[in-house]
Amino acid sequence: MDGKVVAITGGTSGIGQVAAVELAQRGARIILIARNAARAAEVLADIKRARPGVSHRALQADLASILDTRKVAAEIATSEPRIDVLINNAGALFNRREVSADGLEMTFAVNHMAYFVLTAGLIPTLRASAPARIVNTASGAHRGASLDFNDLQSGRHYLGFQAYGRSKLCNILFTRELARRLAGGGVTANCLHPGFVATRFGARSGGLVQALLPVAKLAAISPRKGARTIVWLASSPQVAAVSGRYFHRCEPETPSAEAQEDTAAARLWSESEALAAAVPHAG
């Protein structure tokens, strides 16, 4: 990864933090995109210790906001001559239905729309940097989920884990359509299930979810193990030409039937494009 530039969301804790530090140790220059500036500064210090003498950066953005996500993408595209790897890893789970400033259900906004908007803003840079890679953190929680395109915002009935599973299904469908659109241009897109990992994820979700997660995490794997597939997809020559696939434990895996529907993937792209377009650009 010497000389490679890696932009990553969700890199201030858990598997994202481990992946950022490990990729820095392998020679990459890291661009952290985070909401919490203080936490980002702490992790940036860890990254600089892992790989000193490199101009790693941390940029602040609220990924629940389409405008904020669009702005940080534009800032990176303007200031960075190249991006070799984009890792979309930020995610959240909400026990109760919450709505973003854009009027979107928060799980959908953070777990899917942030991936979509940030990637869209960086595609020209990634194409210019080819060969380049996009790595999207999905989850095995997509199994059993399905999308209702008449209720993508879960306005009719909301359950935290159900909304989370749908958002992870969105990640896989997004990756599938993204890979199709990028085919032949030297940019690959893959997604992964990291496993059930013992991290801070869900610690502030509230309600029964927050109460039960500490018990469930007793059987979870470490963040280091959970980060392995992210690091592998970002760096391994074995997947340099692979695109549109879903991985677990550094091996390709077949996702659910719903996650393989090309029609749903194309429609999700169109719906996401319309939602993003509905938010005016600043200025």
PENOR-V287769 format. One record per helix or strand of 3 or more residues. SS is the DSSP state (@ for helix, = for strand). FROM is the first residue (numbers start at 1). TO is the last residue. If there is no record, write none. Layout:
ss: {SS,SS}
from: {FROM,FROM}
to: {TO,TO}
This chain:
ss: {=,@,=,@,=,@,=,@,=,@,@,=,@,@,@,=,@,@}
from: {5,14,29,37,57,66,85,106,132,140,160,187,207,223,237,246,257,262}
to: {9,25,34,50,60,79,88,128,137,142,182,193,219,235,239,248,260,277}
